[in-house]
Amino acid sequence: MELFIKRLTQTDIDKRLAIPTNSLVYFPGFRGNHSVELKVKDKSHRLWTFRCSIRKKRYLKPVFSSGWLEFIRNNNLRIGDKVSVRLEQGHLSGVEYGIEVQRKIRLLGKDVWADVL
């Protein structure tokens, strides 16, 4: 199940990935804490750990911070790339998250989205 899709911005590339607040219901574990670590698997089955954190005050504004910039650098992601995060049923852990990245390319005179990851 797809949780969100986002086109990357300068802030997403340089600092952290801002994610939609309505996706928080799929990230269990906050229980009074303002951050939780998520295990996210890319298409090559590499496991990444992202810290998902929220503000302690009124407006939650969730972000992926710790681990996110490493993911950006290792995969040479750029502004405008499209990131898709999904919820998957795991075989051992019960719940797993997946991530896919696409980049717009020009192919035979048409813009198409090609998988980066």
Order of alpha helices (4+ residues) and beta strands (2+ residues): beta-alpha-beta-beta-beta-beta-alpha-beta-beta-beta
